[in-house]
Amino acid sequence: MTSEADRKKYQEWHADPQNWKLGIFYYNKEDKRILPPKRIGWMGWTINFANPWSVLIFVFLLLIIAILTMAF
């Protein structure tokens, strides 16, 4: 559970254009969340490309998709 202070900090990071590369890729080394909300919140979540775990999960999912498409 996040505190009100954490929630406010996350909202500030989310609103800061410096944390969005090319306007669509979220990159914030201070943010430890693996899946922060997308810039337009109702669209779901995105990957924090500054978090190594996020990138690892992203690459793993891409590999699974590639293997499944080659298998069928």
N, C-alpha and C positions, 0 to 999 in steps of 0.2 A: 504494500500500500504506500502511495506517495503522499508526502505532506503538501500543504498548500504552498509552501515556499518552493518545493521541487516543481510543482505544477506550474507556478509562475515562471520559474527559470526555464522550463521546457518550452513554454509559450514564447518567451523572449527569444530563445534560440531558433525556434520554428519561424518566427517572424523576421529574423535577421537575414537579409539577402546575401550576406557574406557566407552563410552556411549552405547556400544552394548554388552548385556549380552548373553553369549553363541554364539555370532556372529550374532544373528537374532532378539533379543528383544531389542528395543530402550528404554533406561532408562536414562533420563537427567532431573534433577529437575530444572535446569535453563531454559530449553526450555519450553515455555508455549503453544507451538502449540499442538493441539489435534492429528492431523494426519501429522506427518512429512514424508518426502519421505523415501522409503525403501533404504536399503544399495545400492542396484542396482536400480538406479532411474527410469529406464524405466518400472520397475515392479509394480509401483504404490506407495501406501502409507502404512504406518504401524502405530501402536498405540504407543504413548509415555507412557510407563507404569509408569512413575514417575508422570504423570499428573492425579489427581483423576478424572477429567472429562472424560479423555480418557478411564480409566478403567471402569467407570460407563457406558459409552456408549457401550463398548465392552461386558460387562455383560448383559446389556439390549438386545443387538442384539443376544447374545447366548440364552437368555431366549425366545425371539421371535421365533428363529429357533427351539428350543426344543418344544415349545408349538405347533407350526405349524406341526412339524413332528409327534407329538402325536395325533393331531386332525385328521390327514388324514391317 
